[in-house]
Amino acid sequence: MKSKILSFLLSMGILTSKAQQTVQTSTTMADGMRSNGKIYVVVAVLLTILLGLIAYVIRIDKKVSRLEKDSKQE
């Protein structure tokens, strides 16, 4: 399971870096949010949601693994 998570995070990092390289033009909305400091709020909210989803998936995986282990013992 840890290798799957590690490979997922690694692939997300690679995709993010590739996406940032291809998008060189800035939009007016992003400039406006950056100048007001609101972009940091958006990034914080998205990061919180993403971390919450990852924690939820890990918790569910542990529960399923425990149930599989219990069902094999019976």
N, CA, C and O atoms as CSV, one atom per row, in Angstrom:
chain,resi,resn,atom,element,x,y,z
A,1,MET,N,N,0.823,-1.189,0.000
A,1,MET,CA,C,0.000,0.000,0.000
A,1,MET,C,C,0.867,1.253,0.000
A,1,MET,O,O,0.553,2.232,-0.677
A,2,LYS,N,N,1.959,1.219,0.761
A,2,LYS,CA,C,2.829,2.386,0.828
A,2,LYS,C,C,3.469,2.663,-0.524
A,2,LYS,O,O,3.682,3.820,-0.885
A,3,SER,N,N,3.773,1.616,-1.267
A,3,SER,CA,C,4.375,1.824,-2.583
A,3,SER,C,C,3.367,2.447,-3.548
A,3,SER,O,O,3.740,3.238,-4.415
A,4,LYS,N,N,2.091,2.091,-3.396
A,4,LYS,CA,C,1.062,2.685,-4.243
A,4,LYS,C,C,0.913,4.170,-3.935
A,4,LYS,O,O,0.793,4.990,-4.845
A,5,ILE,N,N,0.921,4.510,-2.657
A,5,ILE,CA,C,0.791,5.910,-2.265
A,5,ILE,C,C,2.003,6.693,-2.741
A,5,ILE,O,O,1.870,7.802,-3.258
A,6,LEU,N,N,3.179,6.116,-2.566
A,6,LEU,CA,C,4.395,6.789,-2.994
A,6,LEU,C,C,4.405,7.010,-4.504
A,6,LEU,O,O,4.783,8.084,-4.972
A,7,SER,N,N,3.993,6.003,-5.262
A,7,SER,CA,C,3.961,6.155,-6.714
A,7,SER,C,C,2.900,7.165,-7.136
A,7,SER,O,O,3.101,7.900,-8.103
A,8,PHE,N,N,1.776,7.211,-6.426
A,8,PHE,CA,C,0.737,8.201,-6.719
A,8,PHE,C,C,1.259,9.612,-6.475
A,8,PHE,O,O,1.081,10.494,-7.315
A,9,LEU,N,N,1.899,9.829,-5.332
A,9,LEU,CA,C,2.415,11.153,-5.028
A,9,LEU,C,C,3.518,11.565,-5.998
A,9,LEU,O,O,3.603,12.730,-6.387
A,10,LEU,N,N,4.351,10.624,-6.381
A,10,LEU,CA,C,5.409,10.911,-7.334
A,10,LEU,C,C,4.835,11.282,-8.694
A,10,LEU,O,O,5.289,12.236,-9.326
A,11,SER,N,N,3.841,10.530,-9.143
A,11,SER,CA,C,3.233,10.840,-10.441
A,11,SER,C,C,2.499,12.170,-10.404
A,11,SER,O,O,2.509,12.904,-11.392
A,12,MET,N,N,1.859,12.498,-9.279
A,12,MET,CA,C,1.193,13.793,-9.161
A,12,MET,C,C,2.212,14.924,-9.203
A,12,MET,O,O,1.952,15.972,-9.795
A,13,GLY,N,N,3.360,14.723,-8.584
A,13,GLY,CA,C,4.405,15.740,-8.624
A,13,GLY,C,C,4.927,15.959,-10.028
A,13,GLY,O,O,5.150,17.095,-10.447
A,14,ILE,N,N,5.121,14.870,-10.755
A,14,ILE,CA,C,5.604,14.978,-12.130
A,14,ILE,C,C,4.572,15.666,-13.007
A,14,ILE,O,O,4.917,16.536,-13.807
A,15,LEU,N,N,3.301,15.280,-12.862
A,15,LEU,CA,C,2.251,15.907,-13.665
A,15,LEU,C,C,2.110,17.381,-13.343
A,15,LEU,O,O,1.885,18.195,-14.238
A,16,THR,N,N,2.240,17.729,-12.076
A,16,THR,CA,C,2.137,19.131,-11.687
A,16,THR,C,C,3.271,19.948,-12.277
A,16,THR,O,O,3.058,21.056,-12.768
A,17,SER,N,N,4.478,19.400,-12.228
A,17,SER,CA,C,5.610,20.146,-12.779
A,17,SER,C,C,5.486,20.297,-14.294
A,17,SER,O,O,5.834,21.341,-14.845
A,18,LYS,N,N,4.997,19.270,-14.960
A,18,LYS,CA,C,4.793,19.355,-16.415
A,18,LYS,C,C,3.714,20.379,-16.758
A,18,LYS,O,O,3.846,21.125,-17.728
A,19,ALA,N,N,2.652,20.413,-15.961
A,19,ALA,CA,C,1.572,21.364,-16.217
A,19,ALA,C,C,2.054,22.791,-16.016
A,19,ALA,O,O,1.664,23.691,-16.760
A,20,GLN,N,N,2.895,23.001,-15.022
A,20,GLN,CA,C,3.414,24.344,-14.779
A,20,GLN,C,C,4.358,24.780,-15.886
A,20,GLN,O,O,4.423,25.967,-16.208
A,21,GLN,N,N,5.082,23.852,-16.466
A,21,GLN,CA,C,5.991,24.199,-17.543
A,21,GLN,C,C,5.240,24.595,-18.806
A,21,GLN,O,O,5.677,25.484,-19.537
A,22,THR,N,N,4.113,23.940,-19.065
A,22,THR,CA,C,3.386,24.217,-20.302
A,22,THR,C,C,2.568,25.499,-20.219
A,22,THR,O,O,2.329,26.144,-21.239
A,23,VAL,N,N,2.141,25.872,-19.033
A,23,VAL,CA,C,1.324,27.075,-18.878
A,23,VAL,C,C,2.243,28.227,-18.498
A,23,VAL,O,O,2.587,28.400,-17.329
A,24,GLN,N,N,2.629,29.000,-19.476
A,24,GLN,CA,C,3.525,30.129,-19.245
A,24,GLN,C,C,2.782,31.457,-19.253
A,24,GLN,O,O,3.291,32.456,-18.746
A,25,THR,N,N,1.587,31.475,-19.822
A,25,THR,CA,C,0.836,32.721,-19.871
A,25,THR,C,C,0.039,32.879,-18.592
A,25,THR,O,O,-0.465,31.902,-18.038
A,26,SER,N,N,-0.073,34.107,-18.129
A,26,SER,CA,C,-0.845,34.355,-16.912
A,26,SER,C,C,-2.195,34.937,-17.288
A,26,SER,O,O,-2.316,35.672,-18.269
A,27,THR,N,N,-3.187,34.611,-16.517
A,27,THR,CA,C,-4.521,35.121,-16.771
A,27,THR,C,C,-4.792,36.302,-15.862
A,27,THR,O,O,-4.123,36.478,-14.844
A,28,THR,N,N,-5.758,37.098,-16.222
A,28,THR,CA,C,-6.059,38.285,-15.428
A,28,THR,C,C,-6.662,37.910,-14.081
A,28,THR,O,O,-6.418,38.597,-13.089
A,29,MET,N,N,-7.449,36.830,-14.023
A,29,MET,CA,C,-8.035,36.423,-12.756
A,29,MET,C,C,-6.951,35.988,-11.778
A,29,MET,O,O,-6.990,36.348,-10.602
A,30,ALA,N,N,-5.992,35.221,-12.260
A,30,ALA,CA,C,-4.909,34.775,-11.395
A,30,ALA,C,C,-4.074,35.950,-10.924
A,30,ALA,O,O,-3.642,35.979,-9.772
A,31,ASP,N,N,-3.839,36.923,-11.799
A,31,ASP,CA,C,-3.080,38.114,-11.403
A,31,ASP,C,C,-3.833,38.903,-10.342
A,31,ASP,O,O,-3.241,39.391,-9.379
A,32,GLY,N,N,-5.129,39.023,-10.525
A,32,GLY,CA,C,-5.944,39.748,-9.546
A,32,GLY,C,C,-5.956,39.065,-8.197
A,32,GLY,O,O,-5.838,39.723,-7.164
A,33,MET,N,N,-6.098,37.749,-8.196
A,33,MET,CA,C,-6.109,37.007,-6.928
A,33,MET,C,C,-4.743,37.046,-6.270
A,33,MET,O,O,-4.640,37.122,-5.046
A,34,ARG,N,N,-3.703,36.994,-7.072
A,34,ARG,CA,C,-2.347,37.040,-6.534
A,34,ARG,C,C,-2.059,38.406,-5.918
A,34,ARG,O,O,-1.427,38.496,-4.865
A,35,SER,N,N,-2.517,39.455,-6.565
A,35,SER,CA,C,-2.251,40.802,-6.050
A,35,SER,C,C,-3.020,41.069,-4.760
A,35,SER,O,O,-2.541,41.812,-3.903
A,36,ASN,N,N,-4.200,40.479,-4.607
A,36,ASN,CA,C,-4.987,40.646,-3.383
A,36,ASN,C,C,-4.588,39.660,-2.293
A,36,ASN,O,O,-5.015,39.807,-1.148
A,37,GLY,N,N,-3.786,38.667,-2.622
A,37,GLY,CA,C,-3.395,37.662,-1.632
A,37,GLY,C,C,-4.415,36.555,-1.467
A,37,GLY,O,O,-4.257,35.701,-0.595
A,38,LYS,N,N,-5.455,36.548,-2.282
A,38,LYS,CA,C,-6.507,35.533,-2.161
A,38,LYS,C,C,-6.079,34.194,-2.738
A,38,LYS,O,O,-6.681,33.168,-2.420
A,39,ILE,N,N,-5.059,34.183,-3.574
A,39,ILE,CA,C,-4.613,32.930,-4.180
A,39,ILE,C,C,-4.129,31.960,-3.108
A,39,ILE,O,O,-4.259,30.745,-3.251
A,40,TYR,N,N,-3.569,32.511,-2.031
A,40,TYR,CA,C,-3.085,31.659,-0.945
A,40,TYR,C,C,-4.243,30.984,-0.210
A,40,TYR,O,O,-4.108,29.858,0.268
A,41,VAL,N,N,-5.369,31.668,-0.124
A,41,VAL,CA,C,-6.558,31.068,0.483
A,41,VAL,C,C,-7.058,29.920,-0.389
A,41,VAL,O,O,-7.419,28.860,0.123
A,42,VAL,N,N,-7.078,30.126,-1.685
A,42,VAL,CA,C,-7.523,29.088,-2.615
A,42,VAL,C,C,-6.607,27.871,-2.530
A,42,VAL,O,O,-7.078,26.735,-2.475
A,43,VAL,N,N,-5.311,28.112,-2.519
A,43,VAL,CA,C,-4.351,27.012,-2.430
A,43,VAL,C,C,-4.510,26.281,-1.101
A,43,VAL,O,O,-4.451,25.052,-1.071
A,44,ALA,N,N,-4.711,27.002,-0.008
A,44,ALA,CA,C,-4.873,26.372,1.304
A,44,ALA,C,C,-6.129,25.511,1.350
A,44,ALA,O,O,-6.107,24.411,1.902
A,45,VAL,N,N,-7.212,25.998,0.780
A,45,VAL,CA,C,-8.465,25.226,0.774
A,45,VAL,C,C,-8.299,23.965,-0.072
A,45,VAL,O,O,-8.704,22.880,0.346
A,46,LEU,N,N,-7.711,24.101,-1.249
A,46,LEU,CA,C,-7.509,22.925,-2.106
A,46,LEU,C,C,-6.577,21.913,-1.462
A,46,LEU,O,O,-6.799,20.707,-1.565
A,47,LEU,N,N,-5.534,22.396,-0.799
A,47,LEU,CA,C,-4.601,21.502,-0.119
A,47,LEU,C,C,-5.278,20.782,1.034
A,47,LEU,O,O,-5.042,19.593,1.249
A,48,THR,N,N,-6.115,21.491,1.774
A,48,THR,CA,C,-6.845,20.871,2.875
A,48,THR,C,C,-7.791,19.786,2.369
A,48,THR,O,O,-7.872,18.708,2.957
A,49,ILE,N,N,-8.494,20.064,1.295
A,49,ILE,CA,C,-9.406,19.067,0.729
A,49,ILE,C,C,-8.633,17.851,0.233
A,49,ILE,O,O,-9.041,16.715,0.476
A,50,LEU,N,N,-7.533,18.078,-0.454
A,50,LEU,CA,C,-6.735,16.973,-0.981
A,50,LEU,C,C,-6.164,16.115,0.144
A,50,LEU,O,O,-6.211,14.887,0.071
A,51,LEU,N,N,-5.633,16.743,1.171
A,51,LEU,CA,C,-5.081,15.981,2.303
A,51,LEU,C,C,-6.179,15.209,3.037
A,51,LEU,O,O,-5.960,14.087,3.493
A,52,GLY,N,N,-7.360,15.819,3.148
A,52,GLY,CA,C,-8.486,15.120,3.772
A,52,GLY,C,C,-8.901,13.892,2.980
A,52,GLY,O,O,-9.178,12.842,3.559
A,53,LEU,N,N,-8.944,14.018,1.668
A,53,LEU,CA,C,-9.294,12.868,0.821
A,53,LEU,C,C,-8.250,11.760,0.913
A,53,LEU,O,O,-8.596,10.580,0.967
A,54,ILE,N,N,-6.974,12.141,0.931
A,54,ILE,CA,C,-5.912,11.137,1.046
A,54,ILE,C,C,-5.994,10.423,2.386
A,54,ILE,O,O,-5.855,9.201,2.449
A,55,ALA,N,N,-6.222,11.180,3.465
A,55,ALA,CA,C,-6.353,10.567,4.798
A,55,ALA,C,C,-7.553,9.634,4.848
A,55,ALA,O,O,-7.480,8.563,5.452
A,56,TYR,N,N,-8.652,10.025,4.223
A,56,TYR,CA,C,-9.859,9.196,4.197
A,56,TYR,C,C,-9.601,7.881,3.451
A,56,TYR,O,O,-10.006,6.815,3.913
A,57,VAL,N,N,-8.937,7.958,2.316
A,57,VAL,CA,C,-8.647,6.756,1.530
A,57,VAL,C,C,-7.716,5.823,2.310
A,57,VAL,O,O,-7.905,4.607,2.294
A,58,ILE,N,N,-6.727,6.376,2.981
A,58,ILE,CA,C,-5.817,5.550,3.780
A,58,ILE,C,C,-6.571,4.875,4.915
A,58,ILE,O,O,-6.356,3.694,5.189
A,59,ARG,N,N,-7.456,5.619,5.579
A,59,ARG,CA,C,-8.238,5.048,6.682
A,59,ARG,C,C,-9.157,3.924,6.184
A,59,ARG,O,O,-9.262,2.878,6.824
A,60,ILE,N,N,-9.801,4.138,5.072
A,60,ILE,CA,C,-10.679,3.107,4.504
A,60,ILE,C,C,-9.860,1.879,4.105
A,60,ILE,O,O,-10.304,0.750,4.313
A,61,ASP,N,N,-8.677,2.085,3.537
A,61,ASP,CA,C,-7.828,0.970,3.141
A,61,ASP,C,C,-7.420,0.139,4.357
A,61,ASP,O,O,-7.400,-1.090,4.289
A,62,LYS,N,N,-7.099,0.798,5.459
A,62,LYS,CA,C,-6.734,0.067,6.673
A,62,LYS,C,C,-7.905,-0.752,7.193
A,62,LYS,O,O,-7.729,-1.890,7.627
A,63,LYS,N,N,-9.102,-0.170,7.151
A,63,LYS,CA,C,-10.276,-0.902,7.620
A,63,LYS,C,C,-10.574,-2.110,6.737
A,63,LYS,O,O,-10.900,-3.186,7.239
A,64,VAL,N,N,-10.462,-1.932,5.435
A,64,VAL,CA,C,-10.721,-3.037,4.511
A,64,VAL,C,C,-9.671,-4.130,4.696
A,64,VAL,O,O,-10.001,-5.316,4.683
A,65,SER,N,N,-8.418,-3.740,4.866
A,65,SER,CA,C,-7.348,-4.721,5.089
A,65,SER,C,C,-7.598,-5.512,6.369
A,65,SER,O,O,-7.396,-6.726,6.408
A,66,ARG,N,N,-8.037,-4.820,7.409
A,66,ARG,CA,C,-8.336,-5.497,8.670
A,66,ARG,C,C,-9.502,-6.467,8.506
A,66,ARG,O,O,-9.468,-7.577,9.039
A,67,LEU,N,N,-10.531,-6.055,7.773
A,67,LEU,CA,C,-11.671,-6.943,7.539
A,67,LEU,C,C,-11.266,-8.151,6.705
A,67,LEU,O,O,-11.721,-9.264,6.971
A,68,GLU,N,N,-10.426,-7.950,5.710
A,68,GLU,CA,C,-9.949,-9.079,4.909
A,68,GLU,C,C,-9.128,-10.044,5.756
A,68,GLU,O,O,-9.244,-11.261,5.615
A,69,LYS,N,N,-8.306,-9.494,6.628
A,69,LYS,CA,C,-7.495,-10.320,7.509
A,69,LYS,C,C,-8.382,-11.131,8.462
A,69,LYS,O,O,-8.141,-12.317,8.685
A,70,ASP,N,N,-9.407,-10.482,9.019
A,70,ASP,CA,C,-10.324,-11.169,9.925
A,70,ASP,C,C,-11.121,-12.253,9.203
A,70,ASP,O,O,-11.360,-13.320,9.770
A,71,SER,N,N,-11.531,-12.000,7.977
A,71,SER,CA,C,-12.338,-12.988,7.252
A,71,SER,C,C,-11.485,-14.193,6.844
A,71,SER,O,O,-12.008,-15.302,6.738
A,72,LYS,N,N,-10.192,-13.999,6.615
A,72,LYS,CA,C,-9.320,-15.104,6.264
A,72,LYS,C,C,-9.046,-15.999,7.472
A,72,LYS,O,O,-8.835,-17.201,7.313
A,73,GLN,N,N,-9.047,-15.427,8.676
A,73,GLN,CA,C,-8.766,-16.206,9.883
A,73,GLN,C,C,-9.944,-17.080,10.266
A,73,GLN,O,O,-9.766,-18.117,10.906
A,74,GLU,N,N,-11.121,-16.685,9.891
A,74,GLU,CA,C,-12.313,-17.459,10.280
A,74,GLU,C,C,-12.558,-18.622,9.411
A,74,GLU,O,O,-13.522,-19.358,9.623
